Amino acid sequence: MIVTISKRMQQSGVNKFGMKGIFEYLRWQYAMQTQGDRYKLNNVFTAMYARMIMEREHGLRGFFETRNRLTE
């Protein structure tokens, strides 16, 4: 879902976006479609998702802004 949203944004002319913005959008979507606390998106994972997606999806390289990691 994150990749699909990112690609749709890119196709509509967005060159860069924040993963936290996509997480917030997904939280809103799931809140409208589900009940209870079954699914959660923790902000701790936003940087890891951004890096993983840009590594796997060549068309999305550079789409998410990242900072240098303190641990490598």
KENUGU-857112 format. One record per atom (N, C-alpha, C): x, y, z; residue in three letters. Coordinates in steps of 0.2 Angstrom, whole numbers, plus 5000, padded with zeros to 4 digits. Layout:
N
XYZALA;...
REM end
This chain:
72
500449945000MET;500050005000MET;500450065000MET;501050065004ILE;501450125004ILE;501750134997ILE;501950084994VAL;502350094987VAL;501750124982VAL;501150094983THR;500650114978THR;500550194979THR;500450214985ILE;500350284987ILE;500850324985ILE;501450304986SER;502050344984SER;502150354976SER;501950294973LYS;502050304965LYS;501450344963LYS;500850344966ARG;500350384963ARG;500450454964ARG;500750474970MET;500950544972MET;501550564966MET;501950524965GLN;502550544960GLN;502250554953GLN;501750514951GLN;501450524945GLN;501050584944GLN;500750614950SER;500450674950SER;500850734951SER;501550724951GLY;501950774951GLY;502350794957GLY;502250754962VAL;502550764969VAL;503250734968VAL;503850774969ASN;504450744968ASN;504750714975ASN;504550744981LYS;504850714987LYS;504250724992LYS;504250674997PHE;503750675002PHE;504050635008PHE;503650645014GLY;503850615020GLY;503550555021GLY;503850505024MET;503550445025MET;503050445031MET;503150495036LYS;502750505041LYS;502050535038LYS;502050575033GLY;501450595030GLY;501050535027GLY;501350485024ILE;501050425022ILE;500750385028ILE;501150375033PHE;500950345039PHE;500250375042PHE;500250445042GLU;499650475045GLU;499050465040GLU;499150465033TYR;498650455029TYR;498350385030TYR;498850335030LEU;498650265032LEU;498250255038LEU;498450295043ARG;498150285050ARG;497450315049ARG;497350365045TRP;496650395044TRP;496250345040TRP;496550315035GLN;496150265031GLN;495950215035GLN;496350185039TYR;496150125043TYR;495650145048TYR;495750205051ALA;495250225056ALA;494550225053ALA;494450245047MET;493850255044MET;493550185042MET;493950135041GLN;493750075038GLN;493750015043GLN;494050025049THR;494049975054THR;493849995061THR;493749955065GLN;493549975072GLN;494049935077GLN;494249975082GLY;494749945087GLY;495449965086GLY;495849935089ASP;496649945089ASP;496949895086ASP;496749855081ARG;497049795078ARG;497649815074ARG;497649865070TYR;498249885066TYR;498549945069TYR;499249945069LYS;499550005072LYS;500150025067LYS;500350085066LEU;500950105062LEU;501350145067LEU;501950125069ASN;502350155074ASN;502850195070ASN;502850265072ASN;503350305069ASN;504050285069ASN;504250245074VAL;504950215074VAL;505150185068VAL;504650155064PHE;504850125058PHE;504850165051PHE;504650225052THR;504650265046THR;505250275042THR;505850285045ALA;506450295042ALA;506650225039ALA;506550165042MET;506750105039MET;506350085033MET;505650105033TYR;505250095027TYR;505450135022TYR;505650195023ALA;505850245018ALA;506450215014ALA;506950195018ARG;507550165015ARG;507450105011ARG;507050055014MET;506949995011MET;506550005004MET;506050045004ILE;505650054998ILE;506050094993ILE;506550134995MET;506950174990MET;507450124987MET;507650074991GLU;508150024989GLU;507849974984GLU;507249954985ARG;506849904981ARG;506549934975ARG;506249994976GLU;505850024970GLU;506350074967GLU;506650054961HIS;507150104958HIS;506750174956HIS;506150174954GLY;505850234952GLY;505650274958GLY;505750254964LEU;505650294970LEU;506250314974LEU;506850304971ARG;507450324974ARG;507450394974ARG;507650424980GLY;507650494982GLY;506950524983GLY;506450484983PHE;505750514984PHE;505650534991PHE;505950494996PHE;505950515003PHE;506550545005PHE;506550595009GLU;507150635012GLU;507350585018GLU;507950575018THR;508250535024THR;508850575027THR;508950565033ARG;509550585036ARG;510050535037ARG;510750555039ASN;511250505040ASN;511050465047ASN;511150405047ARG;510950365052ARG;511550365057ARG;511350365064LEU;511950365069LEU;512250295070LEU;511850245068THR;512050175068THR;512150145062THR;512650115060GLU;512750085053GLU;513150015054GLU;
REM end
